[in-house]
Amino acid sequence: MGISTGHIYKVRQGKRSINQKFIIGATRAFPKYNLDDLFWVAPEGQPVKSSNKWPEFREYARQKYPNELDEDLITMIEDLIERRRAKRQNDDGK
C-alpha cells in the first residue's frame, strides 16, 4: 500500500487523516473493492466507527501474493497478527 502500518492504525483510530497517497494505496491494495466500500465520510466531530467490510488477512494475502504465500505461511502470519493484537490489548489494559 505504500503507507506505514502506524499511519493506517492512526487513521482507523481517527487520530490521523487520509490523503491522496493513502486513497490510491488502498484502492491498489484492494482492487476488488469499490471506493465506497473502503472509505466513507463521518460527520464532523463524531468518532469514526470501524467497518467490517475490510477483507481478512487471508483474503488479502491470496489476492496480493497468490504464488508467494502458501496456506501454511498465511496461517503463521495470521497467528502472529493475533498475538500482536492480544499483546496490544493487554498493554492497553495496564
C-alpha positions as CSV (number, residue, x, y, z in Angstrom):
1,M,0.0,0.0,0.0
2,G,3.0,2.3,0.5
3,I,1.8,3.5,3.9
4,S,3.2,2.5,7.2
5,T,1.1,0.3,9.5
6,G,1.3,3.0,12.1
7,H,-0.3,5.5,9.8
8,I,-3.1,3.0,9.0
9,Y,-3.7,2.4,12.7
10,K,-3.9,6.1,13.4
11,V,-6.3,6.6,10.6
12,R,-8.6,3.8,11.8
13,Q,-8.4,5.3,15.3
14,G,-9.4,8.7,14.0
15,K,-6.1,10.3,15.1
16,R,-4.8,11.0,11.6
17,S,-6.5,12.0,8.3
18,I,-6.0,10.4,4.9
19,N,-4.5,11.9,1.8
20,Q,-4.4,11.1,-1.9
21,K,-1.4,8.7,-1.4
22,F,-3.4,6.8,1.2
23,I,-6.5,6.5,-1.0
24,I,-4.5,5.4,-4.1
25,G,-2.6,2.8,-2.0
26,A,-5.8,1.4,-0.6
27,T,-7.5,1.1,-3.9
28,R,-4.4,-0.7,-5.4
29,A,-4.1,-3.0,-2.4
30,F,-7.8,-4.0,-2.5
31,P,-8.7,-3.8,-6.3
32,K,-11.9,-5.9,-5.9
33,Y,-13.5,-3.3,-3.5
34,N,-15.2,-0.2,-4.6
35,L,-14.1,3.1,-3.3
36,D,-17.3,3.4,-1.3
37,D,-16.5,0.1,0.4
38,L,-13.1,1.3,1.5
39,F,-13.9,4.9,2.5
40,W,-16.9,6.9,3.9
41,V,-17.3,10.4,5.3
42,A,-18.0,10.7,9.0
43,P,-19.9,13.8,10.4
44,E,-17.5,16.4,11.8
45,G,-16.6,15.9,15.4
46,Q,-18.0,12.3,15.6
47,P,-15.7,9.3,16.0
48,V,-15.3,7.1,13.0
49,K,-16.6,3.6,13.7
50,S,-14.7,0.7,12.1
51,S,-16.2,-1.1,9.2
52,N,-16.4,-4.9,8.9
53,K,-16.0,-4.5,5.1
54,W,-12.2,-4.7,5.3
55,P,-11.0,-8.1,4.0
56,E,-9.4,-10.5,6.3
57,F,-5.7,-11.0,6.0
58,R,-6.1,-14.5,4.4
59,E,-8.3,-13.0,1.6
60,Y,-5.8,-10.1,1.1
61,A,-2.8,-12.4,1.0
62,R,-4.4,-14.7,-1.6
63,Q,-5.2,-11.7,-3.8
64,K,-1.9,-9.9,-3.4
65,Y,0.5,-12.9,-3.2
66,P,-1.1,-15.8,-5.0
67,N,2.2,-17.6,-5.8
68,E,4.4,-16.4,-3.0
69,L,2.4,-17.4,0.1
70,D,1.0,-20.9,0.7
71,E,-1.7,-21.7,3.3
72,D,0.9,-22.7,6.0
73,L,2.6,-19.3,5.7
74,I,-0.7,-17.4,5.7
75,T,-1.7,-19.3,8.8
76,M,1.6,-18.5,10.6
77,I,1.2,-14.8,9.7
78,E,-2.4,-14.8,10.9
79,D,-1.2,-16.3,14.2
80,L,1.4,-13.5,14.6
81,I,-1.2,-10.9,13.9
82,E,-3.5,-12.3,16.6
83,R,-0.6,-12.5,19.1
84,R,0.2,-8.8,18.4
85,R,-3.5,-7.8,18.8
86,A,-3.6,-9.7,22.1
87,K,-0.4,-8.1,23.3
88,R,-1.7,-4.6,22.4
89,Q,-5.0,-5.3,24.3
90,N,-3.0,-6.4,27.3
91,D,-0.7,-3.4,27.1
92,D,-3.7,-1.0,26.8
93,G,-5.3,-2.6,29.9
94,K,-2.3,-1.8,32.1
